[in-house]
Amino acid sequence: MDQAFATEQHIPWNKGRLVGQKLPLRLKEIWAIRIRLQLANRARELALFNLAIDSKLRGCDLVSLRVSDVNQGNRVAQRAMVLQRKTKRPVQFELTEQTRDSVGAWLARKQLQPEQCLFPSRLRASPHLSPRQYGRIVDQWVASIGLDPSAYGTHSMRRTKATLIYRRTKNLRASRSMTHWKSPSRPKCRRRAR
């Protein structure tokens, strides 16, 4: 009996997988995904994609947005403010014209009320799209343009705009502040006690 356990090898859960920080999307990849979503007439996914890039919110905060968070009266707002679930801090972000158009088209198609979730779930048990479902949607977007889904994730969407701004301006402080981090300074390294 003990020999059976000794001969069986333990296989790590992450063997052969890419672990660590996910890559941000490049500008040409953003446009490739946008074009595919527009051609496929996927209003919800186009609004979700554009809002994910512009808002730089975590997946859990993005999927739980309400119509009233981004809509003022009968039009989509240029700026929105949301309370982050993890940090409990308010975050303000701007919505580009392209994002406002895609969110407006989604709202017009779905006829959502201000108190409803912006991206409702098809399941009755959940009021909004789950973060896991959002992750699967991101994997589909990435795979549709021929990239490896294991190298990208929901955090890629959050990092994309800040990375694009950093590449353009080389201003680390501005790009860090865009990701809603608490401090724009470099994180302190912790030393182990010897």
Summary of the structure (lengths in Angstrom):
residues: 194
radius of gyration: 19.7
end to end distance: 42.0
largest distance: 71.0
contacts: 498
relative contact order: 0.16
helix: 49%
strand: 8%
